[in-house]
Amino acid sequence: MMWATSLTEVLTGWRGGDESVICDGVLYFLIYSTGVGTPENRHSLVAYNLSSRSSPLIRSLIPVPGPLTCGRLMNLKGKLVMVGGIGKPDRPDIIKGIGIWVLNGRNWVEVGRMPHKFFQGFGELDDVFASSGTDNLIYIQSYGAPALLVFDMNQKIWKWSLKCPVSKKFPLQLFTGFCFEPRLEIAP
């Protein structure tokens, strides 16, 4: 199989990022403003239908829900989910909270916002953080600490995971990970 596309469209004022996910035959990816426009338009989402490959990208832009410092995309049970750092209105590069949204058509529906007590538990949170998910669970981790917060999308409950047995040896040490569901499928 070979990937080929005749796309030659340039989205002036935007640059691509590394957040993307395929959900229901559509490739979604976050793009970032290069400085043109207002802070509310720092990010946008591009939806590219992999089977039709025909619509211009500019018409597929979906605005993100407010000023975000960063966004993480994931496909949870066929739903496009975004975890985003919510920027302060007067300083959009400073994170004041974390929200979780599900895309419904071309509109974002907020399904959770991190309570302040959990947000404070991260200590000093940079404008970026790691996030991944599987099933109905979303995991959020500050790059600066081994603490891991879990959000259950079904029960709308936030909780800390068990204490990480690994301790940081030096200040810039990063912890990373990903989610997967191990299974074995056997066909006769």
DAMOHU-V523746 format. One record per backbone hydrogen bond with DSSP energy under -1.0 kcal/mol. CO is the residue of the C=O (numbers start at 0). NH is the residue of the N-H. Records with the same first field share a line. If there is no record, write none. Layout:
CO = NH / NH
This chain:
9 = 11
10 = 13
12 = 33
14 = 31
18 = 29
20 = 27
22 = 25
24 = 49
25 = 22
26 = 47
27 = 20
28 = 45
29 = 16
30 = 43
31 = 14
37 = 40
38 = 41
41 = 32
43 = 30
44 = 61
45 = 28
47 = 26
48 = 52
56 = 59
61 = 44
63 = 65
66 = 86
69 = 84
71 = 82
73 = 80
75 = 78
78 = 75
79 = 102
80 = 73
81 = 100
82 = 71
83 = 98
84 = 68
85 = 95
90 = 87 / 93
93 = 87
96 = 85
97 = 113
98 = 83
99 = 110 / 111
100 = 81
101 = 108
103 = 106
106 = 103
108 = 101
111 = 99
114 = 118
115 = 119
118 = 121
119 = 122
129 = 140
131 = 138
133 = 136
135 = 152
136 = 133
137 = 150
138 = 131
139 = 148
140 = 129
141 = 144
147 = 160
148 = 139
149 = 158
150 = 137
151 = 155
156 = 151
158 = 149
169 = 172
